[in-house]
Amino acid sequence: MKTKYALIAFAVTALAQLFIPARMVYSNHIVETEGIVYKFRAEPVDPADPFRGRYITLNFVADTFAIANFYDEGEAVYALLGKDADGFAKIKNVTFTVPKSGDYIKVDKWSYYKYFKTLNLELPFDRYYMEESKAPEAELLYAEYLRDNTKALPAYGEVAVKDGNAVLKRVIINGMPVEEYVQQNRP
């Protein structure tokens, strides 16, 4: 009898361990395939930290928002999105309540700088994971491209947004995916 209950408990535990990661993958897949795509204009980042792993660290122009007063630091906020004249994402407003309409991103980490009257948001898609052998090279080429002010085409991240969730689909440098850009700019 004890063996029967042990097997049932084992089966339930095994199913839970499969269900949770599968649900996370499925949730991101739904956002990526059904979400509205926004282009977040990128800006330069300090040199890569070799201890952080194999990804490109991204910093976006739209991660700051000018606002006169903002309190209750620590709670999640919702950033309502819009597009600027060039078609890039911008934050239209920030609120503590889930918006009833429009596209928005839930942001768990942020800080308000009273002196500058700006809200700095830590967007949940600041890492673009790549094949291990290409990521360090891509990080250097990405930073180099962003530091060159003569480039006509901006670098940006394509982010799918749905129901407050956001998934970084790809990074575009000089009008092409970062993987292609790295391939073309190898010595």
N, C-alpha and C positions, 0 to 999 in steps of 0.2 A: 504494500500500500504506500509506504514512504517513497519507494522508487517511482511510482506513478506520479506523485505530487512533485517530486524532484524533476522529473522529465517535463512536466507541464510548466514548472517555474523556469526551467532552462529554455524551453521553447518560447515562452513569453519574453524572456530577457533577450534572446537572440533576435526575435522579431522587432523588438523595440530598438535594438542596436542597428538594425537594417533600416527601419522606418525613419528614424530621425535624420540621418544623412541624406537618405533618398528624398525626404520632404524638403530639405534645404536646397538640394540640387534642382528639384522640380520647381520650387518657388523662384529661384534665380532664372531658370529657363523660361518661365512664364513672363517674367519682367522683361527679359531680353527679347523674346519673340513678339510679345503683345504690347510692350510699353512704347511710349512716345520717345523718340531719340532727340537728345539735345547735344549740341556741340559746346563743350566747355573749353574756352581758350586757355592754353597753358602758359605758364611763366617760368623763368629760370629757378632752379633749386640749387642749394649748396652741393658741392661734390658728393659723390656716392659714399655711403658708409659700408665698408666691406663686411661688416658683421650683421647686416640686416637681411641678407639672403639674395635670391636671384629674381629681382623685379626692378622695374623702373619706378622711381619715386616721382609722383606728379604733384604739381602745385597749380592751382587754378586762379585766374583773375576773379572769378565770381565767388570766391570764398570769404569776401568781406562785404559788409552791408552797412551803410551809413544810417544811424538811427539815434535820435536825441536821448531817449531814456530807455533803459532795458534792465530788468531785474530778475530775481529768482535764478541766479546762475546754478547750473547743475541739472535742471530739468531738461528733458528733450524739447527741441523746438522743431517747427515745421517751416521750411523755406519754400515759399511759393515761387514758381519759375515763370519766366517769360523769355522773350528773345529780343536782342538789340537789333539795330538797323542792319547789321552785317549777318544776322542769323545765328549769333552765338548766345548761349544761355546767360541770363542775368537773373538776379534775385529781385523780385518785385516787392516782397514783403516777408516778414518773419512773425510767426505767432506761436503761442503755447498750445493752441487747440488745433485739432485735425481740421484742415480746410474742407468745406462742403463741396467745392468745385475747383477745377483747375489742376494742373500738375504741381506736385510738391515732393520734397524730399524730407524724410525724418532725419534730424541731425542730433545725435546724442552728446557730442562734445563740442563746446563752444566757449568763447570768453568775450566779455564786453569790456571795452576800454573807454571809460567815462571821459577821460581827457580828450581823446580823439573822436569820441562819439561814433565809434565803429564796433560792429559785432563781427568777430572772426569765427567762422564756422569751420570745423574739421569735417570736410565732406567725406562720406563713407566709401569713396572710391579713389583713394590717392595712391594706389599701387596697381601696376599692370604687370602681371606675371607672364614670364616668357620662358622659352627653352633655356636651361642653365648656361649653355655655352654662348648664347647670344645676348643675354641680359646685361652683362657688364659693358659690352661694346655698345649696345643700344643706349644705355644710360649716358655714356660719354658723348655719343653722337647727338642725343636729344638735348643735353645741356649745352653743347657747342652750338647747335642750331638755334636754341632760344637766346643765347648770348649775342648772336649776330643780328644786329638791328637792320641790316640791309635786306633781309629776306622778305619777299613780297607775300608769301603765304604763311599764315600763322600755324603753329603747332596746336593741336587740340585733342581732347578725348571725346569720343562718341559714347554717350551714356544713355541707356534706356531707363525710363522712369515710369513707374506704375504704382499707384496706391501708396505712395510714400517710400517705396523701395527703389533702389538705383543699382544698375549693373553696368560697369565699364565694359563696353563691347570691344573697342580697339582704340589705339593711339595713332593719330595721323600727323606725319611730319612731311612738309613740303608737298602736300597733296597726295601722299601715299601711305599705306600702313607702315608702321615702324619696322616690321620684319622685312618688308621690301626695301625700305630706306637703308637699313643696315646692310643688306645684300649688295645694293648699288654703291655704297660708299666704303666698302672694304678696300684696303690698300692692295 
